[in-house]
């Protein structure tokens, strides 16, 4: 009689819970800016689900976006960067995350376009001291970008 292996279960649920638990352990341990690590941890959970699973596009996008988002929050404090660089660094890391989506799934170009927009806004702010996003709209910029990425995932055709 041959032993039949059961199909591998998805790991996303367990990985998300481990990520949340791990991130919530950081504040009692005295880690500064610990809340920002939650985004990185959730991104790693999605990356693990993508890596171990069937490499579904709907996992790699949140993985890269969440890791970029979290690193964008963590990096300025981690490297003690000047306050006026926090915004551009955040947008640059988010752009890098979306660029990573394209590297991992080059057939899908929409994330690369959005990464380009974010990179241009970050570079203009950091090096040219130009606010391409009007001051009144800046609080809405990143939430709208995240909503656009989420809507994109909802309407994007299944993996090819």
C-alpha positions as CSV (number, residue, x, y, z in Angstrom):
1,X,0.0,0.0,0.0
2,X,1.4,3.4,-0.9
3,X,1.1,6.3,1.3
4,X,-0.7,9.2,-0.2
5,X,0.3,12.7,0.9
6,X,-2.5,15.0,1.7
7,X,-2.6,18.2,-0.4
8,X,-0.7,21.0,1.1
9,X,-2.9,23.5,2.9
10,X,-2.4,27.2,2.4
11,X,-0.3,29.0,5.0
12,X,-1.7,32.5,4.7
13,X,-4.0,32.3,7.7
14,X,-1.3,30.9,10.0
15,X,1.4,33.2,8.7
16,X,-0.8,36.3,9.2
17,X,-1.5,35.4,12.8
18,X,2.2,34.7,13.5
19,X,3.1,38.1,11.9
20,X,0.5,39.9,14.0
21,X,1.6,38.2,17.2
22,X,5.3,38.8,16.4
23,X,4.6,42.5,15.7
24,X,2.6,42.9,18.9
25,X,5.6,41.4,20.9
26,X,7.8,44.3,19.8
27,X,6.4,47.2,21.9
28,X,6.9,45.3,25.2
29,X,10.4,44.5,24.1
30,X,11.1,48.3,23.7
31,X,11.4,48.3,19.9
32,X,11.0,51.9,18.7
33,X,8.4,52.5,16.0
34,X,7.2,48.9,16.6
35,X,3.8,49.4,15.0
36,X,5.4,50.0,11.6
37,X,6.9,46.5,11.7
38,X,3.3,45.1,11.6
39,X,3.2,46.0,7.9
40,X,6.5,44.4,7.2
41,X,5.4,41.2,9.1
42,X,2.1,41.0,7.2
43,X,4.0,41.5,3.9
44,X,6.4,38.6,4.9
45,X,3.3,36.5,5.6
46,X,1.9,37.1,2.1
47,X,5.4,36.5,0.7
48,X,5.5,33.2,2.4
49,X,2.1,32.2,1.1
50,X,3.2,33.2,-2.4
51,X,6.5,31.4,-2.1
52,X,5.2,28.1,-0.6
53,X,1.9,28.1,-2.6
54,X,1.1,28.2,-6.2
55,X,2.8,31.6,-6.7
56,X,-0.5,33.4,-7.0
57,X,-0.3,37.0,-8.1
58,X,-2.9,38.0,-5.5
59,X,-0.3,37.1,-2.8
60,X,2.8,38.7,-4.3
61,X,1.1,42.2,-4.8
62,X,0.1,42.6,-1.1
63,X,3.5,41.0,-0.1
64,X,5.5,43.6,-1.9
65,X,3.2,46.5,-1.2
66,X,3.0,45.8,2.6
67,X,6.8,45.2,2.9
68,X,7.5,48.5,1.0
69,X,4.9,50.3,3.1
70,X,6.4,49.0,6.3
71,X,10.0,49.7,5.3
72,X,8.9,53.2,4.3
73,X,7.7,53.8,7.8
74,X,10.7,52.0,9.5
75,X,13.6,53.3,7.4
76,X,13.6,57.0,8.4
77,X,13.6,56.2,12.1
78,X,16.0,53.3,11.8
79,X,18.6,55.4,10.0
80,X,17.7,58.6,11.9
81,X,17.0,60.5,8.7
82,X,16.0,64.2,8.7
83,X,12.2,64.7,9.1
84,X,11.9,66.3,5.7
85,X,13.1,63.1,4.0
86,X,10.5,60.8,5.7
87,X,7.8,61.4,3.1
88,X,10.0,60.9,0.0
89,X,11.6,57.8,1.6
90,X,8.2,56.4,2.4
91,X,7.0,56.9,-1.2
92,X,10.3,55.6,-2.6
93,X,10.0,52.4,-0.6
94,X,6.4,52.0,-1.7
95,X,7.5,52.5,-5.3
96,X,10.3,49.9,-4.8
97,X,7.7,47.4,-3.5
98,X,5.5,47.9,-6.6
99,X,8.6,47.6,-8.7
100,X,9.4,44.3,-7.0
101,X,5.9,43.1,-8.1
102,X,6.9,43.8,-11.7
103,X,10.2,41.9,-11.2
104,X,8.4,38.9,-9.8
105,X,5.5,39.0,-12.4
106,X,6.8,40.9,-15.4
107,X,3.8,40.0,-17.5
108,X,1.8,42.4,-15.4
109,X,2.8,46.0,-16.0
110,X,0.2,48.0,-14.0
111,X,2.3,47.9,-10.8
112,X,5.3,49.3,-12.6
113,X,3.3,52.3,-13.9
114,X,2.1,53.1,-10.4
115,X,5.7,52.6,-9.1
116,X,6.9,55.1,-11.6
117,X,4.4,57.7,-10.5
118,X,5.3,57.2,-6.8
119,X,9.0,57.4,-7.7
120,X,8.6,60.6,-9.6
121,X,6.7,62.2,-6.7
122,X,9.3,61.0,-4.2
123,X,12.3,62.2,-6.4
124,X,10.6,65.6,-7.0
125,X,10.1,66.1,-3.3
126,X,13.5,64.9,-2.2
127,X,15.8,66.4,-4.7
128,X,13.9,69.2,-6.3
129,X,11.9,70.3,-3.3
130,X,8.7,70.3,-5.5
131,X,5.4,69.0,-4.1
132,X,3.8,67.4,-7.2
133,X,0.8,66.4,-5.0
134,X,-0.9,69.6,-3.7
135,X,-0.7,70.0,0.0
136,X,-4.5,69.7,0.5
137,X,-4.4,66.3,-1.3
138,X,-1.3,64.8,0.4
139,X,-3.3,63.1,3.2
140,X,-5.3,61.3,0.6
141,X,-2.5,60.3,-1.8
142,X,-1.2,57.1,-0.2
143,X,-4.7,55.8,0.8
144,X,-5.9,56.4,-2.8
145,X,-2.8,54.5,-4.1
146,X,-3.6,51.6,-1.8
147,X,-7.2,51.6,-2.9
148,X,-6.2,51.6,-6.5
149,X,-3.9,48.6,-6.0
150,X,-6.7,46.8,-4.2
151,X,-9.2,47.5,-6.9
152,X,-6.7,46.5,-9.5
153,X,-6.4,43.1,-7.7
154,X,-10.1,42.7,-7.7
155,X,-10.6,43.3,-11.4
156,X,-7.3,41.8,-12.7
157,X,-7.9,38.5,-14.5
158,X,-6.8,35.3,-12.8
159,X,-3.2,34.1,-13.0
160,X,-2.1,33.4,-16.5
